[in-house]
Amino acid sequence: MPTPKRSLDLDLSRPSSGRVYDYWLGGTNNYAVDREFAEKQLALAPEIREAVRENRAFLRRAVRHAAEEGIRQFVDIGSGLPTQGSVHETADEVAPGESRVVYIDNEPVAHAHSQILLEDTADPERHRALAGDFFDGPELWERIVGEGIDPRRPICLLTVALLHLLPSEREPERTLAFYRERLAPGSLLVLSHACVDTGDDRAKEAFEEISDNYRSRTAVQGSNGLRDRAAIAEFFDDFDLLDPGLVWLPQWRPDDTFVGDPARTRAVAGVARKPGR
């Protein structure tokens, strides 16, 4: 059970998607209601635990690549809890003391936990947590800039394991286009997304049931955003995909050899650069 420095106003009648994700990662910032929900989803799709860990490993590799390219600004929308291999820790491993990171999540409890966790692991002058929603668009961007992110310089924008949770009828592609347009040339878009192109009908049915469970028990609202690879690729629009392109999670510039079929992670990932000078 978490032991925060100060008490949180917790609604433990329903799980938090951020804490559920933390549980799958092997973290300790979760409660019984989260663990119960998480285990029920694992019963439907046991590969979830491996998928979320591969997703976090992808995030670390992508952030490390961005930092090695010289990017020093990171905006993580839908960040959940900044634990178990966070953006700021990874960026600071490459360039200690140089990177500014803004975490954004729309779950009040995830935001509160983030603020507490950052007190222990982060530099409050450079690492911040905002309560905000992806769909806030212009309002959220203004707040991001207000936290010291300079839109004139390259930014690494992360939407990792986010877009498949957003209702399709709200057209998240339009909101993402708004953020892409405001990034300076040379910026990177880091994206991962559950993918239904597995050729496994059982997996697709399980994903749909899990999406229904999230909508009924957590803060996720609206229809699911499950997509095939072609639809996911459209999120990058005219950005230039870096090698090896849009691939299964373990295939994006792996540190180690992945044993087995990478498609079993049921999610694809890619990093793309905004063209221009």
N, C-alpha and C positions, 0 to 999 in steps of 0.2 A: 504494500500500500504506500502511496506517496506520503512524504513527510515534509510538506512545504513550510517555509519560514513563517508564513502567516496563513490564517484560515481563508478558505475560499467559500463563496456562496454557491454550493454545489447542488445541482438537481441530480440525485442519484436514482431517479425513477426511470431514467432512460440512459443508454450508453452514449458516450461521446466518440465520434469517429476518430478524433485525434488520439484519444486514449486507447481505443481499440487497435489502432495502427501501432501505437507504442507497445502494446502487449504482444502483437505478432512479431515485433522486432526483438522481443526479449527484454523490454524495458520494465521499469517498476512504477511508472507514473500512470497507473490504472487502478480501477476498483472492481469489486465483484460483479457489478452490473455490466462492466465492459468485458470482463473475461468470459462471462456467461454468453454474451452476444457473440464474441469472437469465436468461441468454441463451436457454437451452432453453425457459423458460416464455414468453419473448417470441416465440419461434418459433411457439408454440401460440396466443398471444393478443398480438399486437403492441400492442394498446391499453393493456396493463398500464402501460407507462411513463407515458403521459399520465394514466392513472387515479390512480397513486400521487402524481403531482405535483399533480393537482387535489385529491386527498385532503389533502395537506399544506397546500395553499392554503386549503381549507375549515377545517382545524384552526386556522390562523392567524386567519382571519376570526372563527371562533367564540370563540377566546380573547380576541381584541380586543374583541368585543362584550361578553363577560363582564366584562372589566376596565373597560370604559366604563360598565357598569351598577353598578360599585362592588365587584364580587367581588374579593377579594384572596387567595383560597385555591384552589389547583388541584391535583387528584389525577389523574394520567395512568396508567391501568392498561393494560399491554401497550404501553408507550411505545417499545420498541425503543431506538434510539440518539437521544439528545437533540441532534440536529444538523439542519442544513438547515432552519432556520425553527422553532426549538423553542418550547415553551410558555413557559419562563421568559424568553426573550428578547422574545417578543411581548408578554407581560404587562408587562414592564419598560419597553417602549416607551410604553405608555399611562400607567403609574404607576410611574415609576422608584423602585426601592428599597423598594416596598411589598408586593409579592406573595410568598407562600410557595408553593413548588411541590414536590410529591413525585412522582417518576417510579418506576414499578414495572414490572419485567419478570421473567419466570420463566426466561429463558435466562441461565445464569451468565456467558457471554461478553458478552452485551448489557449485563448489570449491571456487569461489570468495565469495559467500554468506557465506559459512562455515567459511572461515577465519575471516570475519567480525563478525559473530555471536560468534565465539570463543573468540574474544577480550573481549566480555562482560561477558561471562559465564564460562570461562575456565582458567586454569593455562597454560600459553604458554610453560612452561618447561616440562609439562607432556601430554598436549593435542594438537595434531597437525592434520592438514588437508593437504592431498596430492591430487594433480591432477594425476589420474592414471586410468588405465583400468584393469578390472579383467583379461583379456586375455594377459596382459603384462607379466604374469608369473615370470620368473627369474629376469627380470629387476625390476618389482614392488617389489618382495620380497627383493631384495638388498636395495631398497629405504626404505622399512619398517624397516629393520634392522638398516639402517642408522639413523632412527628417534629414536633410543634407545630401540627398541624392542629386547629382548634377546631370540634367538631361542633355547637356552639351557634350558629355563624355560617355564612352561606351559603358553599357550596363549589361549584366547577365541577368535576364529575366527568367525565372523558373516557374513553370506550371507543371509540377511533377505529380502524377497520379491525382490530378484535379479535374480535368475536363470531362472525364467519363462519369463524374458525379453530378455534373450540371445538367439541368433539364434542357433537352434539345429545343423545346418550343421557345426558350428564351434566347436562342441563337447566340451561344457563347462565342462563335466564330466572329461575330460582329464586334463584341467587346474586346476580344483578343486583338483584332485588327486595330482598334483604337490604341492599345498599348504598343503594338508593333510600330505604328506610325510615329510615335513619340520617342522611340529609341534612336539614339545617335548612330550613324554608320559605324560598323565594326562591332556593334552590340551582338550578343548571342541570345537566342531563345532556346531554352532547355525544356523539353517536353517528354513526358511518358504518359501512356494511355492504354487502358485495357483494350484488347483487340479480339474481335470475334472470328478472325481468319485462322482458326486452328484446325478446321476440318473435323472438329469433335462436337457433335450435337449435344452430348451430355454436358460438356463444359459450357456451351452456350446457354443451355437451359439452367444450369447452376448459377451462372452469372446473372441471368435475368431474375432468378429467385432471390439471390443475394441483394440485387439492386432494389427489389421490392421490400426486402427486410430493412434496408437502410432508410428507405423513404417512410416506412411505418414506425420505425423505432428511434431514428436519429434526426438531426436537423436537416438532412437532405430532403429537398422538396421537388416535386414535378416528376416527369418521366425520366427514364434512365438515358444516359448519353453513350451507350455502347455503339461502337462504330467499327467499320472494317479499315484495313490499312490505307486504302485510297482516300477515304474520308478523313482519316487522321492526318495524312500528308498535307491536306488542304489547309490545315492550321498554320503551316509555315509560309504559305502564299509565295511571295517572290524572294524570300530569304534563301540563301545558298546553304543547302544541307552539307554538313561536313561528313567526310568519310567516317564510317562505312554507310551513311545514310540512315533511313528509318528501319531499324532492325529489332529483333527480339532483345529484351533487356540484357541478357548476358553477352550478347554479341557486340555491344557498343564498347569498343576499345578495352577489352577485358584485361584485368591484371593477371588472372589465372585462367587455366583451361576449365571450361564448364563441362561437366560430365553429363551426358544424356542429351535429350532433345530440348533445345532452348525454347521451343514453342510452348513447353509445359508451363512457363511462367505466365502465359496468357496476356502478355503486355509487350508493347513495342516502345522504343525510345529513339530520340534523335536530338541533335544539336544543330542549329542553323545560324548563320551569320547574316546580319543586315548588310547589304552591299553598299558601296559608295566609298568615298575617301575617308 
